[in-house]
């Protein structure tokens, strides 16, 4: 039984790159696509936001203007969404990529009405380009779109399997939370999402579920209420 009617799936670029850490791992993308296809067949409306970290991390650059660095990051998310949307089409879904700025004929301009029209047609809607403005991360973009589109939850598919009290890569004794509030995560500086995204989610009571993409059927389990990830309440 599905817990949610409309979900916004946030995929990290690094998770899609697999062990290569850059570009795409096609097998990973196909695994994601097959899970989303089953959810769509079950009647779940799925929006997708993808980070750009498999191509570009603008904040690591100290030589170029921050605005330009962020614009490169936005374009990285557009590339990711075009690629993954084609993988989704390959496995038999209908898709559309929406951006907050013109990209010629490659995407369509985002509007809530347009996105809802596509959802009604059973299409997966890719929300690329972040907020369209510098100084806002993909985290803020995904919360903004989730709030605008009245999603039930944001599914945060990451390379880590939940929210911990410290970095599990550095601390083997790090404790994983099964559930935590955004306020508690903020107070403890756990950085589930960045500050502007956290505030936006808290103000609009938008919950999240953080889980590991690589685990088998992880997206399906998240929607079916069977995930072992962390529920982040608002």
N, C-alpha and C positions, 0 to 999 in steps of 0.2 A: 504494500500500500504506500502510495506516495504521500509524503508529508507536505509537499509544496506544489502549488499550481504554476507559479512563475519563478524561475531562479535566474540569478546572474552568476555565471561561472567565470571566475578570474583564474586564468592560467598564467603561470610565470614563464617568461621566455626561456629561462634556464632549464626549467623542468621539461619543456618541449624539446630542448636540445639534447636531452639525455646525457650520456657519458661524455659526449663531445664538448659540452658546455657552450658551444656556439653553433649558429645555424639551426638546422632542424634534424631531429631523429624521426624519420618517416614512420617507423614502426610504432613509436610512442604516439604520434599524431593519429594514426589509424586506430589505435586502441581507444584513444579519447573519442574519436568520431563514432565508433561502434557503440560505445556506452551512451553517448548523447542521442544517437539514432533510436535506441531502445526507449529512452526517456520520452522522446518526441512521439513515438508510437503509443506510449502510455498516456499521452495527452499533456505532458509537461511542456510549458513554454520556456525556451532556453535562450538567454542572451549571453554573449561571450565577450569578455575583455581579455586581451593578452598584453602582458608586459613586453618591453623591448630589450631586456637584459641579455638576450642571446646575440644581439647585434651591437648594442650601445648602452653604456652607462655614463650619461653626460656629466655626472657629478665627479667622476674620477678625472676629468680633464681640467687641467689648470691653465691651459693655453688659449682656449677660445671663450668667447662671450657666453655667459650662462643662457641667455635667451636663445642663441643659435644652437647651443648644446641641447637644450630642451626640445627645440624644433626637430633636430635630428632624431631624438628619442621618440617624438610623436610619429615621425615617418617610419621608424623601426616597427612601431606597433601596427601601422597600416600594412607594411609588408607581411608581418606575422599573420594578421587577420585575413589578408588576401590568400596567403598560402594555405592556412588551416581551413578556410572556408572551401577551398577547392578540394582538400582532402575529405571534408564532410560531403561534398557533392559526389566525390568518387565512390563513397559507400552508400549513396542513394538519398541524401537529404537535399532540400532546397534551402538556399542561404541568401543573405544579402549583407553587404558591408556598408555601414553608415559612418560618416566622419563629420566632425564639427566644422570642417573647412572643405573647400572644393578640391577634389583630386581628379579633375577631368572626368572621363567616363568610367574610371576604375571603381568609384564608390558613389553613393548618394549622400546628400546632406542629411544629417540627423534631425529628426523632429519626433516628438512623442507620438503624434498621430501616425506618422509613417511607420515607426517601429511597431505600434499596435496593429496596424493594417497587416504587416508581415507576420506578426504572431498569429493573427486570426487565420492566416493562410497556412499555418503549420510550418513556417520557415524558422530557421535558426538565424538570429540577428547578431551580427558581429559589430561591436561598438568600438571602432578604432580611433586613434588620434587623441586619446585622453580627453581633457576638457577643451583642448584647442588653444590653450594659453600656457606660456612658460610659467615656471615656479609652482606648478601643480603636478604631482606625480600620477602614475596610473592608479595608485590606491585611491586618490581623491576622485579620479575619473570614474572608477567603478562604483564608488559610493554615490556619486552624483547621479549616474545613470540608473542605479538601483532605486534611488529615491524617486527620480522622475518617472520611471516606468512602474513604480509600485510593486517591485519584486518582493517575494516573501522572505528571501534570504540571499546573502552573498555566499557563494561557495568558493573558498580560497584554496585552490589546488596548488600546493607548493612542493618544494623538494624536502621539506621537513613535515613530520606527521602530526603537528599540533603546536600549541603554545606552551613553552617551557618557562620556568622561573630563571633560567640562564641558558646560554648557548649550549645545546647538547653536543655540538661538534667540539667544543672546548672543555666542557665539563661533563664527564661520564656519569656524574651523580645528579645531573639536572632533573628536576621534577616536572612532569607533564601535567597540565591541568585538563580535566575532563570538561569543565565549564568554568568560565570566568566572565566578569562583566567588563565592558569597555572602560568604565571608570577605574576599576581595579587594575586593569592592564596599563592604563595611563599613569596611575599613581605609582605603579611599580616599574614604569618605563620599560615595558616589555615589547613595545613597538610592533604590535600586531599589524597595524597599518600606521602610516605617518600621522602627524598631529592634526593637520587640516582634515584628513579623512576621518580620524577618530571623532573630532568635534561634530562633523557633519552627520556621521552615523548616530552619535549620541542624541543630537538634537532631533533627529527624525526617526529614532528608535528602529534602526535597521540592524538586525542580527546578522552574524556571520558564522560560518563553520570552516575551521581551518583543518586541512587534512593533507596527507601525502598523495600526490598524483600517481606515483609509481606503484602503489599498492593495488592489488588486483581488484577490478570492479569498484575502484574507490569512489568514482562519481555516482555510480548507481547506488552504492551503499549510503552515500551522503543524502541523496534524495529520498531513499527508502527508510531513513532513520536508523541505519545500521552501522554508521561510521564510528571508528574508534578515534576520530580526531577531537578537536576542542570546539565546543560550542561557545561562541562569544556573544553574550547577551547585551542588549542596549538599554 
